[in-house]
């Protein structure tokens, strides 16, 4: 008996028709109609679309199963290591196998081959001091993760960071904690041997020169007391004494963050104005007397490519501007290299503006606030680019939060506390 076929190609191009025929021929699903039966009635566009999607889904699922069952494991890890960091929050919940990649040595090697991501910012707000808010500059998006391992019966402040880890210090100046905000790898550090309840400055660095890895944390008080924590030994120690050439008390500038260049930490001090440094490899302390610019307030140190930078508010009469200086190694003087665009600074005119600066690895976040204003901006030291930051909102709310403190950290999936 003769066979014939009717196809409706009015709604598609000849290429689509050819693809349809070839796909049907390969799958063996090409249906012929008996000549003694009337042609089928024309279906609506919605029904035809639904049918096509169902067919495509079945074929796609079959194809994916064939591809993924023999996909090489090392290539699979290489692909995931190169995905945007934000996808981590989703893919780790897919299955136990994907979640176990975090502890895989081969996956750690794949991540080490990927160029380091731009720094993120871990912040604490005045409205929500018990949980943090993380800002991703690449997507201009705020995240509100729950770090379940951090103690909730006390206020913890982020005081330093290194290698994807954030160091927290409780508000009573007693205990230290280290955490990876992305993976929630957490560690409560042992108690310090020196009991200092006054304010302290804290710095953190990775053991880049050691093949065993790990990290070190240094705290120093105004009276010259200090200790160093080594994660490999899991203990605090005092490597030596501060030399008599360094004037005590230190009069540390606690508004300034500690910056790291290689294995050396730099702290800002006043009276006399300058910088105090400590080499964590040799244990050697040094002091640099560096007079600050006139009319400077709310200033803090930063670092970019081994260069020591200074950021602060320059106020004269009723005008206020954010300025950037670089330390000249030969003269030990600050040289102005950039300042915020004038059109932005006009908003500060006549207002009592205060500034908090986060970040010290080439990308800075500035929180500028007064009674009438609450602004967040980022500054890229290398490209000299100023960008406005969307307000940090309360989760599922519309109220803009005020940044109290924070630190920049490089997001890393394999950093272990």
C-alpha positions in Angstrom: 0.0 0.0 0.0 1.3 3.4 -0.9 2.4 5.7 1.9 2.5 9.5 2.1 3.4 12.2 4.6 2.2 15.7 5.3 4.4 18.2 7.0 3.5 21.8 7.8 6.4 24.1 7.0 4.5 27.3 6.8 5.8 28.5 10.1 9.4 27.6 9.7 12.3 28.1 7.3 13.7 25.4 4.9 16.6 25.0 7.3 14.3 24.1 10.2 12.5 21.7 7.9 15.7 20.0 6.9 16.8 19.8 10.5 13.5 18.3 11.5 13.6 15.6 8.8 17.2 14.6 9.6 16.6 14.5 13.3 13.5 12.4 12.8 15.4 10.0 10.4 18.2 9.5 12.9 15.9 8.9 15.8 13.6 6.5 13.9 10.6 8.5 15.0 9.5 9.7 11.5 5.8 8.7 11.4 4.2 7.8 8.0 0.5 8.2 7.5 -1.8 5.6 5.8 -3.2 6.8 2.5 -6.7 5.8 3.4 -6.7 8.0 6.5 -7.5 11.7 6.4 -4.7 14.1 7.2 -4.5 15.3 10.8 -6.2 18.5 11.8 -3.9 21.5 12.2 -2.8 22.0 15.8 -2.5 25.4 17.4 0.9 27.1 17.7 0.9 26.5 21.5 0.4 22.7 21.1 3.1 22.5 18.4 5.6 24.4 20.6 4.8 22.2 23.6 5.4 19.1 21.5 8.7 20.3 20.2 9.9 21.2 23.7 9.0 17.8 25.0 10.9 16.1 22.2 13.9 18.3 22.6 14.0 17.6 26.4 14.0 13.9 25.9 16.7 14.0 23.3 18.8 16.4 25.3 18.5 14.2 28.5 19.6 11.1 26.5 22.5 13.0 25.0 23.6 14.4 28.4 23.6 11.0 30.0 25.8 9.6 27.2 28.3 12.6 27.5 28.5 12.9 31.3 28.9 9.2 32.2 32.4 9.1 30.6 33.4 12.7 31.3 37.0 12.7 32.6 37.2 13.6 36.3 40.2 15.9 36.0 38.5 17.9 33.2 35.4 18.1 35.3 37.3 19.6 38.2 39.1 22.0 35.9 35.8 23.3 34.6 34.3 23.8 38.0 37.5 25.5 39.2 37.0 28.1 36.5 33.4 28.9 37.1 32.5 32.2 38.8 32.8 32.0 42.6 29.1 32.8 43.0 28.1 29.5 41.4 29.7 27.7 44.3 26.7 28.6 46.5 24.5 26.6 44.1 26.6 23.7 42.9 27.8 22.5 46.3 24.2 21.6 47.2 23.7 19.4 44.1 25.2 16.2 45.5 27.7 14.9 48.1 30.2 14.2 45.4 30.3 17.9 44.2 30.4 19.1 47.8 33.4 16.8 48.6 35.4 18.6 45.9 36.3 21.2 48.6 38.5 18.6 50.4 40.0 17.2 47.1 43.7 17.7 46.7 43.4 17.5 42.9 40.6 20.2 42.9 42.9 22.4 45.1 45.6 22.1 42.4 43.1 23.1 39.7 42.0 26.1 41.7 45.7 27.2 42.2 46.1 27.4 38.4 43.2 29.8 38.1 43.9 33.6 38.2 43.0 35.0 41.6 39.6 36.6 41.7 39.0 40.2 42.5 38.7 40.8 46.3 35.3 40.7 48.0 34.4 42.7 51.1 33.2 41.1 54.4 31.4 43.8 56.4 29.5 44.2 59.6 26.7 46.8 59.7 25.4 48.8 62.6 21.9 47.3 62.2 23.1 43.7 62.1 26.2 43.2 64.2 25.8 39.4 64.6 25.9 38.5 60.9 28.0 39.7 58.0 27.2 41.0 54.6 29.6 40.2 51.7 29.9 42.4 48.6 31.0 41.1 45.2 32.4 44.0 43.1 32.4 42.0 39.9 28.6 41.5 40.0 27.9 44.6 42.1 25.9 42.3 44.4 25.5 41.9 48.2 25.3 38.4 49.7 24.0 37.6 53.2 25.5 34.2 54.0 24.9 32.5 57.4 28.2 31.4 58.9 26.7 28.8 61.3 30.1 28.0 62.9 30.7 31.5 64.3 29.6 32.0 67.9 26.3 33.9 68.2 26.5 34.8 71.9 29.1 37.6 71.3 29.9 40.3 68.8 32.8 39.3 66.4 34.5 41.9 64.3 36.5 41.1 61.1 40.0 42.6 61.7 42.2 41.0 59.1 42.3 38.6 56.1 44.7 36.6 54.0 44.4 33.8 51.4 40.6 33.6 51.4 40.4 33.5 55.3 39.0 36.2 57.6 40.3 36.7 61.1 37.7 37.7 63.7 38.2 39.2 67.1 35.5 39.4 69.8 34.5 42.9 71.0 35.9 42.0 74.5 39.5 41.7 73.0 39.8 38.1 74.4 39.5 35.5 71.6 40.4 35.1 68.0 38.6 33.1 65.3 39.5 32.3 61.7 36.9 31.4 59.0 36.4 31.0 55.3 33.1 32.8 54.7 32.4 30.8 51.5 33.0 27.2 52.8 32.4 27.9 56.5 35.7 26.3 57.4 36.2 27.5 61.0 38.7 27.5 63.7 38.8 28.9 67.3 42.3 29.9 68.1 43.9 28.9 71.4 44.0 31.5 74.2 46.8 34.0 74.1 49.6 33.7 76.7 49.7 37.5 77.2 46.5 39.0 78.7 45.9 42.4 77.1 42.3 43.7 77.4 43.0 47.1 75.8 42.6 47.7 72.0 45.0 46.0 69.7 46.0 46.1 66.0 45.9 42.9 64.1 47.6 41.7 60.9 47.5 38.4 59.0 49.6 36.9 56.3 50.0 33.6 54.5 53.2 31.5 54.8 54.2 32.1 51.2 57.8 31.1 51.8 56.9 27.8 53.4 56.1 24.7 51.4 53.8 23.6 54.3 51.5 26.5 53.8 49.5 27.8 56.7 49.2 31.4 58.0 50.3 33.7 60.7 48.5 36.4 62.8 50.1 39.2 64.7 48.5 41.4 67.4 50.3 44.4 68.9 49.2 46.8 71.7 50.1 50.4 72.4 52.4 49.4 75.2 54.6 47.3 72.8 53.2 43.9 73.8 52.7 41.6 70.9 52.4 37.9 69.9 52.4 35.8 66.7 50.1 32.9 66.0 51.4 30.2 63.7 48.6 27.9 62.3 51.1 25.1 61.7 52.0 24.9 65.3 48.6 26.0 66.5 50.1 28.2 69.2 51.0 31.8 70.1 54.6 32.8 70.6 56.7 36.0 71.1 59.6 35.9 68.7 61.6 38.8 70.3 61.4 42.2 71.9 60.5 45.5 70.3 63.7 47.5 69.9 64.3 50.5 72.1 64.5 52.8 69.1 60.7 52.5 68.7 59.1 55.1 70.9 56.5 53.8 73.3 53.6 54.0 73.7 52.9 53.3 70.0 49.7 55.5 69.8 48.4 53.1 67.1 45.8 54.5 64.7 43.1 52.0 65.2 41.0 53.5 62.4 43.7 52.4 60.0 43.9 48.8 58.7 47.1 46.7 58.8 48.6 46.1 55.3 50.8 43.3 54.2 53.7 43.3 51.7 55.2 39.8 51.3 55.8 38.7 54.9 55.9 42.2 56.5 53.0 43.8 58.3 52.7 47.6 58.4 50.8 49.5 61.2 50.0 53.3 61.3 50.9 55.2 64.4 50.8 58.8 65.6 52.9 61.0 67.9 55.2 60.8 66.1 53.3 60.2 62.8 54.5 57.3 60.8 54.5 53.6 60.2 55.7 50.7 62.3 56.5 47.4 60.5 57.3 43.8 61.6 58.9 41.1 59.4 57.2 37.8 60.5 60.1 35.7 59.1 63.0 37.5 60.9 61.0 39.0 63.7 62.6 42.4 63.1 60.6 45.6 63.9 61.2 49.0 62.2 59.9 52.5 62.6 59.5 55.1 59.8 58.7 58.7 60.8 56.5 60.0 58.0 54.6 63.3 58.5 51.0 63.2 57.3 49.4 65.7 54.9 47.8 68.8 56.5 44.0 68.9 57.3 43.8 65.1 57.1 41.2 63.0 58.9 40.0 59.4 58.9 43.1 58.2 57.1 44.2 54.6 56.7 46.9 52.6 55.0 46.4 50.5 51.9 48.7 48.5 49.5 48.8 47.8 45.8 51.5 45.8 44.1 54.0 46.3 46.9 53.3 50.1 47.1 52.2 51.6 50.4 49.2 53.9 49.9 47.4 56.4 52.2 43.7 57.2 51.9 41.9 60.0 53.8 39.6 62.9 54.0 41.1 66.3 53.2 39.0 69.0 54.7 39.6 72.8 54.3 37.0 75.3 55.3 33.7 73.7 54.3 35.1 71.6 51.4 35.9 67.9 51.9 37.5 65.5 49.4 38.8 61.9 49.4 42.5 61.9 48.4 45.0 59.1 47.6 48.7 59.3 48.4 51.6 57.0 47.6 54.7 56.6 49.9 57.9 57.6 48.2 60.5 55.1 49.2 63.5 57.5 48.7 62.2 60.5 50.5 59.7 58.8 52.9 57.1 61.4 52.1 53.5 61.1 50.9 52.8 62.1 47.3 49.2 62.7 46.2 48.4 60.6 43.2 44.6 60.9 42.8 41.4 62.3 44.4 37.7 61.7 44.1 35.9 63.4 41.2 34.9 67.0 42.1 31.3 66.4 41.1 31.1 63.7 43.8 32.8 65.8 46.4 30.3 68.6 46.0 27.8 66.4 47.9 30.1 66.6 51.0 30.2 70.4 51.0 29.3 71.9 54.4 28.6 68.4 55.9 30.5 66.7 58.8 31.6 63.6 56.8 33.2 60.5 58.3 34.9 57.8 56.3 35.7 54.1 56.8 38.0 52.3 54.4 38.0 48.6 53.7 40.5 46.7 51.6 44.2 46.9 51.0 45.0 44.8 47.9 44.4 47.2 45.1 40.6 47.6 45.5 39.2 49.7 48.3 35.6 50.2 49.5 34.9 53.6 51.1 31.9 54.2 53.4 31.1 57.9 53.5 28.4 59.0 55.9 26.9 62.0 57.7 23.6 62.7 59.2 22.1 63.5 55.7 24.2 61.0 53.7 25.2 57.4 53.4 27.4 56.6 50.4 29.5 53.5 49.4 32.1 53.7 46.6 34.9 51.5 45.4 38.3 52.7 44.2 40.6 50.6 42.0 44.2 51.8 42.8 45.7 50.4 39.5 43.1 51.8 37.1 42.2 54.8 39.2 38.5 54.1 38.7 35.8 55.3 41.1 32.5 53.4 41.2 29.4 53.8 43.2 28.2 50.7 45.2 24.6 49.8 45.6 23.3 50.2 49.2 23.5 47.2 51.5 19.9 46.4 52.3 18.5 44.4 55.1 17.6 40.9 53.7 14.0 41.0 52.4 13.8 44.6 53.4 14.2 48.1 51.9 16.2 49.8 54.7 19.8 50.7 53.8 22.4 49.5 56.3 25.4 51.5 57.6 28.8 49.8 57.3 30.5 49.7 60.7 33.7 47.8 59.9 35.0 45.1 57.6 37.9 43.8 55.6 38.6 42.7 52.0 39.4 39.1 51.2 40.1 37.1 48.1 37.3 34.5 47.7 38.9 31.0 47.7 37.1 27.7 47.8 40.1 25.7 49.1 41.3 27.9 51.9 41.2 26.0 55.2 41.1 27.6 58.6 
